[in-house]
């Protein structure tokens, strides 16, 4: 899979979860993908939130691992 296809699939999933994140006053944006690692920027209320690791690992990362071939992890920048 090309990096552009991968970015497109990641962005589609981010679009699906963004309303839930925004409902709590936060936001998420794709920064880059390198070697299967998805780099995202969390903004708004997510910045400094104690639940950010749970949101990333149990929510976003799980969805990306299951739906986007080649993704191995999600980290914040």
C-alpha positions in Angstrom: 0.0 0.0 0.0 1.3 3.4 -0.9 1.8 6.0 1.8 -0.8 8.2 0.1 -3.4 5.4 0.3 -2.4 4.8 3.9 -2.9 8.5 4.8 -6.3 8.5 3.0 -7.5 5.5 5.1 -6.1 7.0 8.3 -7.8 10.4 7.6 -11.1 8.6 7.0 -11.0 7.0 10.4 -10.0 10.2 12.0 -13.0 11.9 10.4 -15.2 9.2 12.0 -13.8 9.7 15.5 -13.3 13.5 15.4 -16.9 14.3 16.3 -16.6 12.3 19.6 -13.3 14.0 20.4 -14.7 17.4 19.6 -17.8 16.7 21.8 -15.4 16.7 24.7 -13.7 19.9 23.6 -10.7 18.3 21.9 -9.5 17.7 18.3 -7.1 15.4 16.4 -5.2 15.8 13.2 -2.9 13.6 11.2 0.7 14.9 11.1 2.6 12.2 9.3 3.1 8.5 8.8 6.6 7.0 9.0 7.5 3.3 9.0 4.0 2.4 10.0 3.9 4.8 12.9 1.0 7.3 12.7 1.8 10.7 14.2 -1.1 12.7 15.3 -1.5 16.1 17.0 -4.1 16.3 19.8 -5.6 19.8 20.4 -8.1 21.6 22.5 -9.1 19.9 25.7 -7.1 16.8 24.7 -3.8 18.7 25.2 -2.7 17.7 28.7 -5.8 15.5 29.4 -5.2 12.5 31.7 -7.3 10.3 29.4 -5.3 10.9 26.3 -3.4 7.6 26.5 -6.6 5.7 26.8 -8.2 7.6 23.9 -5.1 7.0 21.7 -4.3 3.4 22.6 -7.7 1.8 23.2 -9.6 3.9 20.7 -7.8 5.4 17.8 -4.8 3.0 17.6 -7.0 -0.1 17.9 -9.2 1.2 15.0 -6.2 2.0 12.8 -4.5 -1.4 13.5 -7.6 -3.3 12.6 -8.5 -1.2 9.5 -5.3 0.1 7.9 -2.7 -2.4 6.8 0.8 -1.4 7.7 0.0 0.7 10.8 1.9 -0.5 13.8 1.4 2.3 16.3 0.0 5.8 17.0 1.9 8.5 18.8 1.3 12.1 19.6 3.6 14.9 18.5 
